[in-house]
Amino acid sequence: MTQPDEPKDFKTFLFPRHRYYGQVKPENLVFNANLQEFAQKVTYISCLETGGKISPEEAYEQIQVLWEQLEQSKKELGIGTSTETDSLNERFMKENDS
C-alpha cells in the first residue's frame, strides 16, 4: 500500500500563518506572529480537552500560561501604549492628508 504524498511544506500545513493587514511596524508584526501562535496552541489544547485527552482544569491552566506569555509579549513590544511622539506623528499625517 502506498502512502499519500505529504504536503511540500508540512510545517506550513500544521502551523499556517496568515497575512497581516494592520499598520506595518516591526513590533506589530512580531505581536501578530505571537498572536497567531497563541491561537494555534489554544486550538490544539481545546481539541485535546474535547477529545478527553486532557482534563478541563489542565486545559485551562495551559491556556492561562499561554495568555500570560502573550500579555508579556504585548507589554515588552509596547503594543497598545501610545507615546506622545506617535500621537503627534499621527496627527501630522492626518492634517497633511487633507
N, C-alpha and C positions, 0 to 999 in steps of 0.2 A: 504494500500500500504506500502510495506516495503522500508526502506531506504537502499542504498548501504552501504556496510561496509566501514568505514573510514580507511585510512592507519594507521598502528600501531603507527607511529610517525608523526602526522600531521605537526608539526613544521619542521621536516626534509623534508617533501613533499613540503611545501611552501617556505622554505629557504634552498635549497640544498647547501651543501659545497662540494668542490672538493679537492682532494688530492694535496698537494704541492710538486713539483718536484725540486725546487731550492735548493740553499745552505741552509742547516738547521742551522739556528741561531734563537734565540728567537725573535729578532726584525723582521726578515724576516717572520716568521710565523704569528706574530701579524699583520704586514702590509698586508700580503696575506689575512688574515681574514677580515681586514678593506676594502681591495680592492674588495673582493667578495661581501661584504655587500653593498658597493657603487654601484657595477654593478647591483645587485638585485634591489636596490631602483631606479636606473635610468631606469631600465626596467619597473617598476611599474608606474613611472611618465610618461614615454613615452606612455605606454598603456592608461593611463588616458587622456593624451592630444590627442592621436589619436582617442579615443572614444568620444571626445568632453566634457569630464567631467571637465577639467581644460583648461585654455587658454594657448596659446603658451608662452606668457610672464610669466605666473605663473610657467609653467614647466621649463622654462629657469632659473628663479630665484631659484627654488628649487634645480635644478641640480647644479647651481653655488654655492649654500650654501654647498651642499654635496661635491663638488670639493674642496672647501676651507678647509673643515674638513679633507678630505683625504690628502691634501697638508700639513696641520698642523700635522697630524699623521706621515707623512713621515719625516717631519722636527724633531719632537720630538724623533722619533725612530732612527734618524741618517741614514736613508736609502739613498744611493747614495753618501754619503760622505766617502771618503776613507782616513782613518788615516794612518800615516806613519807606525805604527805598523802593521796594516793589510797588507799593501803593502809588508813589509819585510817578514811577515809570508807567504804570497802567493808566493813570490819569493823563499823562502827557501823550501817550499813544492814542487815547480816545479823543482828546482835543484836536490832535493833528489829523485824525481820520475824517473829521467833519469838514 
